[in-house]
Amino acid sequence: MIEIPIYSQKGEQVGNFSVDEALLGGTVRPALLKQAVVMYHANKRQGTVQTKGRGDVEGSTKKLYAQKHTGNARRGNIRTNVMKGGGMAFAKRPRDFRQDMPAKQRRLARNNAILAKIQSSSLKLLDSFTLAAPKTKEMAGVLKALKLDRSVLIATDALDRNLFLSARNIEHAKIKPAAEINAFDILGSRTLLMTKAALEGVLKTAKPSRPRTQT
């Protein structure tokens, strides 16, 4: 069991929360986390770039002049890439860079990323997180009280309009419901800030991992 300190919005410790690491994968799997990050990063690529090759530009296919005895360098038709207006040597074509992972594997990667944040003391747990109105100044005050002056991902139990509007103008802060975060989101921020209810929701959907046998 891992003990995680619970803080109030004022930055004061108000208790502890026990987490069974088996629910988050038991141990951190670097290979799994890398596979997940590569997948999410690849899926962000549009792959819609396109340039013209030799077969896409206008011009005759006739050889410009004889191969030998002209005193000039060897040259083919006018579409060659060394000529002005010719096609590119290695023309870019639309590509689908998308990768996939099974849902169970993506969920394990997310849980493993949370475990990595816990083990590196980069997870801050709040007993609750509410704001009476959308106020960026109040959100910045909470982050300052928790000493979070670098990139932070805020994971809430549900979509809270006041919290979302208060955090969107803070450059180093991102906010999402805990059900929507993934390993790429978690590892892309220095600190993970979660409410106690959000972490409990993640743990409810997690299953204890079986110990890996040595072969």
N, C-alpha and C positions, 0 to 999 in steps of 0.2 A: 504494500500500500504506500502511496505517496501523499504526503501532507502538503496542501496548497493553501497559503494564507489568503483570507478573504478581506477585502478592503471596502471601505465606504467611499462615497463620492468625494469626501473631504481628504482622502488619502490615509485614513486611520485604519489600522488592522482591527477587525471586529470578530475574528474567529478563524477556523481552519476547515478545510474540506478534504476528505479522504477520497482518493481515486485508486482503483485497482488497475495497475498498468496492463494487466491481461486483457482488459476491455479495449485498450488502445493499441493492441498488437504485441504487448509483452516487451519487445525490444525494438529499437529503431532499425529499420531496414534501409540503408542508404541507396541500395540498388533500386528498390521499389520507389523511393522518393524521386530519384533521378528519372526513372521511367515516366512517372506521372508528370513531372515538371516539363520534360521534353515533349510529352504528348500535348499538354495544355498550351505550351508555347508554339508548337507546330500548328495547332488548330486555330491560332490567332492569325496565321499567315493567309493573305488573300489569294495569292497564286494567280492573279489576273494579268500579270505583266506580259506584254507581247511585243516583239520587234520583228522587222522584216529580214528574211534570209534572202539568199540569191534567187530563189524561185519566186519570191514575192514582189520583186521590183521589176519595172519595165526596162526593156532593152533587148537588143538582138543577142542570140546565142552564138553568133558567128565569131570565130577567133579574130582578134583585131589585126594581127599581122603574123607573118611566118614565125615559126619557133626559132629558126637560126638565120644567121647571116644578115641581120638587120642592124647590128650594133646596139640594140636595145635589150633590156631585160625581158625574160620570158613573160608572156602575158596571155591570158585567156580571153573570155568575152568581157563585155562592158559591165556585166552584173557582178564581177568579182569584188570581193570586199576591199581590195586595195585601191579601187577606183572611187572617185567622188560620185555619190549617188548610188553606189553599189549596195548589195545586201550585207548584213553582218555575218561574220564567219561562223559564230555559234549563236544563232538567233534564239531568243527566249520564247518559250511557248507557255500557254496557260497550264498550270499544274495543280493538282489537288494534294496538298501536303498533309491532309487530315490523317490522324492516327486514332486508334481506339483502344480502350481497356475495358475489361468486364466491370460491371457495376460493383461487384464485391471487392474487386481489386482497387477501384477508385475510392471506395469507402474506407478500405484498410489504409490506403495512402493518406487520406485525410486524417484518420485517427492517429496514424504514425507521426504525421506532422505535428499534431497537437501534443503527442507524447514527447517529441523532440523539443518543443517549446517549454514544456514542463521541466524536463531534465536540465535544460540550459537556463532555467529561471527567467524565461522570456514570456511567461504567461502571467497576466494580471487578472485576478478574479474579483468581481464586484458582487456585493450582496444584492444590489438592485441598481438600476440605472434609468432614471426618469428625469425629464425636464418639463416644467410647467408650460413653456412656450419655446418656439424656435429661437434660440439665442446662441450665436457663434461664440460670444464672449464667455458664456457659462460653460459651453463644451470645452473651450480652450482652458478654462479654469480647472475643470476636472482633470484634464490631461496633465496640467502643470502640477496639480496636487499629487498625482500618481507618478510624477517625474518621468513622463513620457514625452520627450522632446524630439524623438526621431520617428521613423515611419511606424505606424500602428494600424492594425486591423481590428475594428470593433465588431464583435459578433454578439448580436442581441437574440433574445428568445423569440421575438416576432418583429415584424416590420413596424417600427415606431416612427411616425411622421416627424415629430418634434426632434428626435435624435438625428434622423436622416438629414433634415434641413439645417440642423446646427453644425453637422460635421462636414457637409459638402464643400464649404469654403475654406476648410483647413487643408493646406497642401499635403501634409504628411499623414493624413488620416483617411482611412476608408472604412465604410460601415456597411454591413450586410447582415441579414438574418443568419443564424447558425446553420439552418437547413440548406443554405445556398453556398456556403463557403467550401472551398476545395483545397487540396494540398498546395496548388500553385499560389492561391491567395495567401495562405498561412505562411509559406516559406518566403514569399515576396515582401513581407513586412518584418521589421526588426522585433516588434512586440505584438503579441496577440492579447487583446483585452476582451474578456468574456464576462457575461453575467453568470451568476450561479445557476439560474434557470436554463440558460443556453447550454452550459456544459452538461447539466443533468439530462437535457434533451438528447444530446449527442450520445451520452453513455447508455441511454435507454435503447437506442437503435443498434448499439454495438454488441458483438458476441465475443465471449472469451476466446482468445486464440489458443490453439493447441501448441504445446512446446515442440520446437523443431528437433528432430533426432539427428544426431551426428552420424554420418556415413563414412 
